[in-house]
């Protein structure tokens, strides 16, 4: 599936979101009141979700979409409202179960297939589009691009994903996190140099049939993430 480093990182992320951060993530992705810092993160994530959706057709009827790292399912729901048949997958069983519980009454449950597992698993089948919102931001550039390439093998039209663009503050925070004992670390966001990411995407042998589309950075208080669109030639 991936390198040993990728699989170790994936295990750390699964543990973190399924145990340590499950309650906090549930609150953040709900409509419940949250503190000022989390309000900025919630607002940023709402803007990013809409940005990614804007890269997709308004009418997804008859199309199959992969929500890679679906969390509590907000993007999957909006894609289903556009007519897509969605496979929504996440590493965390807790978050996937929460997504099932939050499924709105106007959504036919048959249009979204919730699954627990790796977003690049080959047995998920083929898709017209894939979206990976803030699910690759915990991996370094090499592993993130490799994951995109594995997903691309099964996507016919387009992929949109996000990365954490490097900035001095994020770089310092990432470096400081390494000072903590491994057992006490959360799977921190890995800042990525934008030019290095574009270069890695352009040079990956399995992405030669893909071209770069739109890119937009969203910054909202403590939330900074950048959308990247890839189009199949």
Secondary structure, 3 states (H helix, E strand, C coil): CCCHHHHHHHHHHHHHHHHHCHHHHHHHCCCCCCCHHHHHHHHHHHHHHHHHHHCCCCCCCCCEEEEECCCCCHHHHHHHHCCCEEEEEECCHHHHHHHHHCCCCCCCHHHEEEEECCCCCHHHCCEEEEEECCCCCCCCHHHHHHHHHHHHCCEEEEEEEEECECCHHHHHHHHHHCCCCHHHCCCCCCCECHHHHHHHHHHCHHHCCEEEEEEEEEEECCEEEEEEEEEEC
